[in-house]
Structure formats: C-alpha cells, structure tokens
C-alpha cells in the first residue's frame, strides 16, 4: 500500500468512532500492535527527548527503506507512535521527509492531545524525520 492509502485507511478507521473516548481506546489498541523494538535498543541512546513518557525509537535502513520499531512505557503513547510507524515505516528516506503527516490533523489527533502529549508527538515526528535525513545524507555520501 502507498502512504496515502494507509493514511486514508487510518482516517476511515477513526471516522468509525463518534467520540474521542472511543478514539482513545482505539489508539490504545493500536499500541498493542506496535512493531516492538529489540530490547538492545531500549537504552538512553534511543529515547526520544521531549516526551513525557519514555519512548524508544529505532530505525534501520534495509533495501533503501527505513524500518522503524518502538516502545513506550505508556500504552497511549505506544498507540500514537504506531500511528506514525504504520504510515512511515518501510518508506524511503525522501518519502518520509516529504510526508506532511496531514492525516494526523484529519483524524483530529493534534487537537485532542494534552499539551505534553502534543509536545511528545512533535518530538516523535522530529526524531523520525531526523533518522530519514541521516539515512539520506549517508546514502548521498556513498
């Protein structure tokens, strides 16, 4: 599936719920499906700065695609990071860099997060984009 198809799929999934408590519960369910990070990467080096919860994010480049795994000590945060990984993992660095993540606005996520969780989301996005930029820069040097 393309990124846009996955984004549209997520938007449709969130449209099934009428209120935000149901949407939060769905985000928690998404957290249970998070591609889990290998325990060797649950170290301070992989912690995302700026998150209220502990969030570890690992990225590796395979066949010119960035693959992400993550974990968090907060179940809602696991779901939030999975919303990002579901769309961005398995994409080229340039696709990740170019994606505007407008689907997050379309599902209403940003407006329904607390300020600390919004800051955490911004930090997750920044870290994902930084990985993509680093992989792209490394590829250009090779």
ChimeraX commands (.cxc) that place a marker at each C-alpha (Angstrom):
marker #1 position 0.00,0.00,0.00 radius 0.5
marker #1 position 1.10,3.54,-0.62 radius 0.5
marker #1 position 1.49,6.02,2.22 radius 0.5
marker #1 position -1.62,7.89,1.07 radius 0.5
marker #1 position -3.63,4.64,1.06 radius 0.5
marker #1 position -2.53,3.83,4.61 radius 0.5
marker #1 position -3.28,7.39,5.71 radius 0.5
marker #1 position -6.77,7.14,4.18 radius 0.5
marker #1 position -7.26,3.78,5.89 radius 0.5
marker #1 position -6.40,5.35,9.26 radius 0.5
marker #1 position -8.74,8.29,8.62 radius 0.5
marker #1 position -11.55,5.83,7.78 radius 0.5
marker #1 position -10.83,3.79,10.91 radius 0.5
marker #1 position -11.09,6.89,13.09 radius 0.5
marker #1 position -14.29,8.02,11.36 radius 0.5
marker #1 position -15.98,4.85,12.67 radius 0.5
marker #1 position -15.93,6.32,16.19 radius 0.5
marker #1 position -18.28,9.07,17.30 radius 0.5
marker #1 position -16.49,10.37,20.36 radius 0.5
marker #1 position -12.94,10.85,21.46 radius 0.5
marker #1 position -13.06,8.34,24.30 radius 0.5
marker #1 position -13.68,5.63,21.70 radius 0.5
marker #1 position -10.86,7.04,19.59 radius 0.5
marker #1 position -8.50,7.00,22.59 radius 0.5
marker #1 position -9.44,3.38,23.20 radius 0.5
marker #1 position -8.65,2.65,19.57 radius 0.5
marker #1 position -5.25,4.36,19.92 radius 0.5
marker #1 position -4.60,2.08,22.90 radius 0.5
marker #1 position -5.50,-0.92,20.73 radius 0.5
marker #1 position -3.06,0.34,18.08 radius 0.5
marker #1 position -0.42,0.46,20.78 radius 0.5
marker #1 position -0.79,-3.29,21.25 radius 0.5
marker #1 position 0.08,-3.76,17.55 radius 0.5
marker #1 position 3.24,-1.64,17.69 radius 0.5
marker #1 position 6.26,-3.26,15.99 radius 0.5
marker #1 position 8.29,-3.88,19.13 radius 0.5
marker #1 position 11.80,-2.62,19.50 radius 0.5
marker #1 position 14.54,-5.14,20.22 radius 0.5
marker #1 position 15.44,-4.91,23.93 radius 0.5
marker #1 position 19.02,-3.97,22.99 radius 0.5
marker #1 position 17.67,-0.63,21.73 radius 0.5
marker #1 position 15.78,0.23,24.92 radius 0.5
marker #1 position 18.68,2.37,26.05 radius 0.5
marker #1 position 19.06,6.12,26.67 radius 0.5
marker #1 position 20.60,6.49,23.20 radius 0.5
marker #1 position 17.24,5.62,21.59 radius 0.5
marker #1 position 15.00,7.58,23.96 radius 0.5
marker #1 position 13.14,10.45,22.35 radius 0.5
marker #1 position 13.76,13.75,24.12 radius 0.5
marker #1 position 10.69,15.85,24.78 radius 0.5
marker #1 position 8.25,13.07,25.57 radius 0.5
marker #1 position 6.53,12.93,28.94 radius 0.5
marker #1 position 6.64,9.13,28.75 radius 0.5
marker #1 position 9.67,7.10,27.87 radius 0.5
marker #1 position 9.63,6.39,24.14 radius 0.5
marker #1 position 12.35,4.43,22.43 radius 0.5
marker #1 position 12.62,4.57,18.64 radius 0.5
marker #1 position 14.98,2.58,16.47 radius 0.5
marker #1 position 15.41,2.90,12.73 radius 0.5
marker #1 position 17.42,0.91,10.25 radius 0.5
marker #1 position 17.82,1.12,6.52 radius 0.5
marker #1 position 17.10,-2.05,4.55 radius 0.5
marker #1 position 16.96,-2.05,0.75 radius 0.5
marker #1 position 16.73,1.77,0.74 radius 0.5
marker #1 position 13.69,1.69,3.05 radius 0.5
marker #1 position 13.62,2.89,6.64 radius 0.5
marker #1 position 12.17,0.38,9.10 radius 0.5
marker #1 position 11.06,1.63,12.49 radius 0.5
marker #1 position 10.44,-0.19,15.75 radius 0.5
marker #1 position 9.48,1.45,19.02 radius 0.5
marker #1 position 8.26,1.02,22.54 radius 0.5
marker #1 position 6.96,3.19,25.35 radius 0.5
marker #1 position 6.17,2.83,28.99 radius 0.5
marker #1 position 2.73,4.41,28.35 radius 0.5
marker #1 position 0.09,2.48,26.40 radius 0.5
marker #1 position -1.46,5.57,24.79 radius 0.5
marker #1 position 1.98,6.69,23.64 radius 0.5
marker #1 position 2.57,3.28,22.06 radius 0.5
marker #1 position -0.57,3.86,20.02 radius 0.5
marker #1 position 0.50,7.35,19.00 radius 0.5
marker #1 position 3.92,6.21,17.84 radius 0.5
marker #1 position 2.26,3.34,15.97 radius 0.5
marker #1 position 0.12,5.88,14.07 radius 0.5
marker #1 position 3.40,7.28,12.75 radius 0.5
marker #1 position 5.21,4.00,12.15 radius 0.5
marker #1 position 2.26,2.42,10.35 radius 0.5
marker #1 position 2.49,5.11,7.67 radius 0.5
marker #1 position 6.22,5.84,7.58 radius 0.5
marker #1 position 7.98,2.52,8.19 radius 0.5
marker #1 position 9.07,0.75,5.02 radius 0.5
marker #1 position 9.40,4.00,3.06 radius 0.5
marker #1 position 12.40,5.69,1.51 radius 0.5
marker #1 position 14.06,8.47,3.46 radius 0.5
marker #1 position 12.80,11.00,0.89 radius 0.5
marker #1 position 9.20,9.79,1.21 radius 0.5
marker #1 position 9.43,10.22,4.99 radius 0.5
marker #1 position 10.96,13.68,4.68 radius 0.5
marker #1 position 8.32,14.80,2.17 radius 0.5
marker #1 position 5.28,13.47,4.06 radius 0.5
marker #1 position 3.36,16.31,5.70 radius 0.5
marker #1 position 1.52,13.97,8.10 radius 0.5
marker #1 position -1.75,15.77,7.35 radius 0.5
marker #1 position -3.66,12.61,8.24 radius 0.5
marker #1 position -2.94,13.40,11.91 radius 0.5
marker #1 position -4.99,16.58,11.52 radius 0.5
marker #1 position -7.66,14.74,9.54 radius 0.5
marker #1 position -8.24,12.27,12.39 radius 0.5
marker #1 position -8.21,15.16,14.88 radius 0.5
marker #1 position -5.30,13.79,16.89 radius 0.5
marker #1 position -3.39,17.00,17.49 radius 0.5
marker #1 position -6.39,18.94,18.77 radius 0.5
marker #1 position -7.33,16.19,21.25 radius 0.5
marker #1 position -3.95,15.64,22.86 radius 0.5
marker #1 position -2.84,17.31,26.05 radius 0.5
marker #1 position -0.05,19.87,25.62 radius 0.5
marker #1 position 2.53,17.42,26.97 radius 0.5
marker #1 position 1.37,14.66,24.61 radius 0.5
marker #1 position 1.36,17.15,21.71 radius 0.5
marker #1 position 4.96,18.01,22.54 radius 0.5
marker #1 position 5.75,14.30,22.64 radius 0.5
marker #1 position 4.13,13.77,19.24 radius 0.5
marker #1 position 6.17,16.63,17.80 radius 0.5
marker #1 position 9.32,15.08,19.28 radius 0.5
marker #1 position 8.48,11.68,17.76 radius 0.5
marker #1 position 7.91,13.25,14.35 radius 0.5
marker #1 position 11.16,15.20,14.62 radius 0.5
marker #1 position 13.14,12.06,15.52 radius 0.5
marker #1 position 11.59,10.04,12.68 radius 0.5
marker #1 position 12.40,12.81,10.21 radius 0.5
marker #1 position 15.96,13.11,11.60 radius 0.5
marker #1 position 16.54,9.40,11.02 radius 0.5
marker #1 position 15.32,9.81,7.44 radius 0.5
marker #1 position 17.55,12.84,6.86 radius 0.5
marker #1 position 20.56,11.00,8.30 radius 0.5
marker #1 position 19.96,7.92,6.12 radius 0.5
marker #1 position 19.52,10.09,3.05 radius 0.5
marker #1 position 22.70,12.06,3.76 radius 0.5
marker #1 position 24.64,8.85,4.32 radius 0.5
marker #1 position 23.36,7.42,1.02 radius 0.5
marker #1 position 24.39,10.58,-0.84 radius 0.5
marker #1 position 27.92,10.28,0.55 radius 0.5
marker #1 position 28.27,6.69,-0.63 radius 0.5
marker link #1:1,2 radius 0.2
marker link #1:2,3 radius 0.2
marker link #1:3,4 radius 0.2
marker link #1:4,5 radius 0.2
marker link #1:5,6 radius 0.2
marker link #1:6,7 radius 0.2
marker link #1:7,8 radius 0.2
marker link #1:8,9 radius 0.2
marker link #1:9,10 radius 0.2
marker link #1:10,11 radius 0.2
marker link #1:11,12 radius 0.2
marker link #1:12,13 radius 0.2
marker link #1:13,14 radius 0.2
marker link #1:14,15 radius 0.2
marker link #1:15,16 radius 0.2
marker link #1:16,17 radius 0.2
marker link #1:17,18 radius 0.2
marker link #1:18,19 radius 0.2
marker link #1:19,20 radius 0.2
marker link #1:20,21 radius 0.2
marker link #1:21,22 radius 0.2
marker link #1:22,23 radius 0.2
marker link #1:23,24 radius 0.2
marker link #1:24,25 radius 0.2
marker link #1:25,26 radius 0.2
marker link #1:26,27 radius 0.2
marker link #1:27,28 radius 0.2
marker link #1:28,29 radius 0.2
marker link #1:29,30 radius 0.2
marker link #1:30,31 radius 0.2
marker link #1:31,32 radius 0.2
marker link #1:32,33 radius 0.2
marker link #1:33,34 radius 0.2
marker link #1:34,35 radius 0.2
marker link #1:35,36 radius 0.2
marker link #1:36,37 radius 0.2
marker link #1:37,38 radius 0.2
marker link #1:38,39 radius 0.2
marker link #1:39,40 radius 0.2
marker link #1:40,41 radius 0.2
marker link #1:41,42 radius 0.2
marker link #1:42,43 radius 0.2
marker link #1:43,44 radius 0.2
marker link #1:44,45 radius 0.2
marker link #1:45,46 radius 0.2
marker link #1:46,47 radius 0.2
marker link #1:47,48 radius 0.2
marker link #1:48,49 radius 0.2
marker link #1:49,50 radius 0.2
marker link #1:50,51 radius 0.2
marker link #1:51,52 radius 0.2
marker link #1:52,53 radius 0.2
marker link #1:53,54 radius 0.2
marker link #1:54,55 radius 0.2
marker link #1:55,56 radius 0.2
marker link #1:56,57 radius 0.2
marker link #1:57,58 radius 0.2
marker link #1:58,59 radius 0.2
marker link #1:59,60 radius 0.2
marker link #1:60,61 radius 0.2
marker link #1:61,62 radius 0.2
marker link #1:62,63 radius 0.2
marker link #1:63,64 radius 0.2
marker link #1:64,65 radius 0.2
marker link #1:65,66 radius 0.2
marker link #1:66,67 radius 0.2
marker link #1:67,68 radius 0.2
marker link #1:68,69 radius 0.2
marker link #1:69,70 radius 0.2
marker link #1:70,71 radius 0.2
marker link #1:71,72 radius 0.2
marker link #1:72,73 radius 0.2
marker link #1:73,74 radius 0.2
marker link #1:74,75 radius 0.2
marker link #1:75,76 radius 0.2
marker link #1:76,77 radius 0.2
marker link #1:77,78 radius 0.2
marker link #1:78,79 radius 0.2
marker link #1:79,80 radius 0.2
marker link #1:80,81 radius 0.2
marker link #1:81,82 radius 0.2
marker link #1:82,83 radius 0.2
marker link #1:83,84 radius 0.2
marker link #1:84,85 radius 0.2
marker link #1:85,86 radius 0.2
marker link #1:86,87 radius 0.2
marker link #1:87,88 radius 0.2
marker link #1:88,89 radius 0.2
marker link #1:89,90 radius 0.2
marker link #1:90,91 radius 0.2
marker link #1:91,92 radius 0.2
marker link #1:92,93 radius 0.2
marker link #1:93,94 radius 0.2
marker link #1:94,95 radius 0.2
marker link #1:95,96 radius 0.2
marker link #1:96,97 radius 0.2
marker link #1:97,98 radius 0.2
marker link #1:98,99 radius 0.2
marker link #1:99,100 radius 0.2
marker link #1:100,101 radius 0.2
marker link #1:101,102 radius 0.2
marker link #1:102,103 radius 0.2
marker link #1:103,104 radius 0.2
marker link #1:104,105 radius 0.2
marker link #1:105,106 radius 0.2
marker link #1:106,107 radius 0.2
marker link #1:107,108 radius 0.2
marker link #1:108,109 radius 0.2
marker link #1:109,110 radius 0.2
marker link #1:110,111 radius 0.2
marker link #1:111,112 radius 0.2
marker link #1:112,113 radius 0.2
marker link #1:113,114 radius 0.2
marker link #1:114,115 radius 0.2
marker link #1:115,116 radius 0.2
marker link #1:116,117 radius 0.2
marker link #1:117,118 radius 0.2
marker link #1:118,119 radius 0.2
marker link #1:119,120 radius 0.2
marker link #1:120,121 radius 0.2
marker link #1:121,122 radius 0.2
marker link #1:122,123 radius 0.2
marker link #1:123,124 radius 0.2
marker link #1:124,125 radius 0.2
marker link #1:125,126 radius 0.2
marker link #1:126,127 radius 0.2
marker link #1:127,128 radius 0.2
marker link #1:128,129 radius 0.2
marker link #1:129,130 radius 0.2
marker link #1:130,131 radius 0.2
marker link #1:131,132 radius 0.2
marker link #1:132,133 radius 0.2
marker link #1:133,134 radius 0.2
marker link #1:134,135 radius 0.2
marker link #1:135,136 radius 0.2
marker link #1:136,137 radius 0.2
marker link #1:137,138 radius 0.2
marker link #1:138,139 radius 0.2
marker link #1:139,140 radius 0.2
marker link #1:140,141 radius 0.2
marker link #1:141,142 radius 0.2
view
